[in-house]
Amino acid sequence: MNAEIIDRRGNLRLVLDPERVFPGLIVQGDTLVSLLEDLEEENPEGFATQTVREWIGLYEEMMKDAGSDLPYVR
């Protein structure tokens, strides 16, 4: 079961996971970190900031488990 890339625009990918009904949006890790930096300047304790922090934490865990380097310095 492989995921299907439906569309590509810039650094984004619309991908259908065969285990899901609707496609998801893939955002590059370095783009996500840039978003977090902007969010932290505007609202460090806001819901969006906390959510993106959590996503980055999960991303970093998964990258480590896969033996992959991060595309940014932490």
Rosetta blueprint (number, residue, H / E / L):
1 M L
2 N L
3 A L
4 E E
5 I E
6 I E
7 D E
8 R E
9 R E
10 G L
11 N L
12 L E
13 R E
14 L E
15 V E
16 L E
17 D L
18 P L
19 E L
20 R L
21 V L
22 F L
23 P L
24 G E
25 L E
26 I E
27 V E
28 Q L
29 G H
30 D H
31 T H
32 L H
33 V H
34 S H
35 L H
36 L H
37 E H
38 D H
39 L H
40 E H
41 E H
42 E H
43 N L
44 P L
45 E L
46 G L
47 F H
48 A H
49 T H
50 Q H
51 T H
52 V H
53 R H
54 E H
55 W H
56 I H
57 G H
58 L H
59 Y H
60 E H
61 E H
62 M H
63 M H
64 K H
65 D H
66 A L
67 G L
68 S L
69 D L
70 L L
71 P L
72 Y L
73 V L
74 R L
